[in-house]
Amino acid sequence: KLNQPTRVQIPETLDTKRMFSTALQFTRPLIRHGQRGAALTRPSSSLVRHSSGTASGGTLQDSYDNILVNVHGDEKTALITLNRPKALNALSDALLADLLHATSVLDNDPNIRCLVVTGSPKAFAAGADISEMHTRPFEQVYQTDMFVEWQQLSRLRTPWIAAVSGFCLGGGCELAMMSDILVCAESAKFGQPEINLGVIPGAGGTQRLTRAIGKSKAMYMNLTGEFITAQEAYASGLAAKVFPNDVLVDESLKIAKTIASKGALAAQAAKKETVKAAAEDISL
């Protein structure tokens, strides 16, 4: 049924205008377009929520404002949970700073060999935070190269897994596609709805999505703004696994534990060469 258009019924309790607004991102279409449901189980967190800039090495903060960090030292893994539930984990500057700081620290920790990044049961991330972006003129967006920092997530040496549940839209979908392995819950919905607001994906949605699922399906998503389901994502090659909603995080951590049990250098080298083969080392 993959050739049938998928029209997702969004719950009435969800503010659809806000959802699509959070998916809006400023892009550089004229200059760089041609470049390259159920509760999730979550371990108790010893490190929770304060935003900061990126770091090379250093230590994790005692708390972060927009993410939860759970380190599983015995298993050489770490779980990062995006934690702006009222905003459907919209990717604000502060959230991105928290995420970049934590991943940078963990990437430089030899005792951590695999990361898992997840969101809430309702949304992995519904897109960029429009409340921060709507006042920025095009000149500022271009001159500051606002998406360049996102690339740090695709260049981590440590393998990382995106565990997606609920809405994964716009910048949220692009963030998930930066991971090395994308797995999802049955409730996951993927989409690049920027076209509905007169813009295009600005952080890899026109590149990584095309390479993951092919030109025709990527074009369909980018030009119609419609979503695909978890099963469609799996059948298309976007997702590696689909799990029941209530075991997504546990199953993702099991995969991370397996990866962490392998030789660290071998895993990093395998990741590096696979990324090269997928031509994902792109400039946004």
Secondary structure, 3 states (H helix, E strand, C coil): CCCCCCCCCCCCCCCHHHHHHHHCCCCCCCCCCCCCCCCCCCCCCCEECCCCCCCCCCCCCCCCCCEEEEEEHHHCEEEEEECCHHHCCCECHHHHHHHHHHHHHHHCCCCCCEEEEECCCCEEECCECHHHHCCCCHHHHHHCCCCHHHHHHHCCCCCEEEEECCEEECHHHHHHHCCCEEEEECCCEEECHHHHHCCCCCCCCCCHHHHHHCHHHHHHHHHHCCCEEHHHHHHHCCCCEEECHHHHHHHHHHHHHHHHCCCHHHHHHHHHHHHHHCCCCCCC
